[in-house]
């Protein structure tokens, strides 16, 4: 054989409007590089990300180690790490979500409820 086995961990899918870290509620693996796309359904104007649980390795203001990056359609980027409790609302029609974990420390991970807000009726 050619050296150690490399295990491929799956990122998982968004199900029932829930986005969670790989293997949640178990700790997430090292070396993850996951991407999800959230498209706001027709008739909806925004999505709120409600953090049921959010605990990633704390990498300071730069989120230098493990982080969740939220990229809006216009390119605006938000990086989250450490503990997070405040809900975030986005009006972008498409969000790209990246989850990165380094090769050192792991944490509890995240479970996020996606709540869509309807367009106001005329």
Secondary structure, DSSP 4 states (H G I P E B T S, - for coil): --SS--PPPP----BTTEEE-TTTTSPPPSS-EEEEEEEPPTTEEEEEEEEEEEE----TTTT-SSEEEEEETTS-EEEE-SB--S-EEE--SEEEEEEE--SS----EEEEEEEEEEPPP-
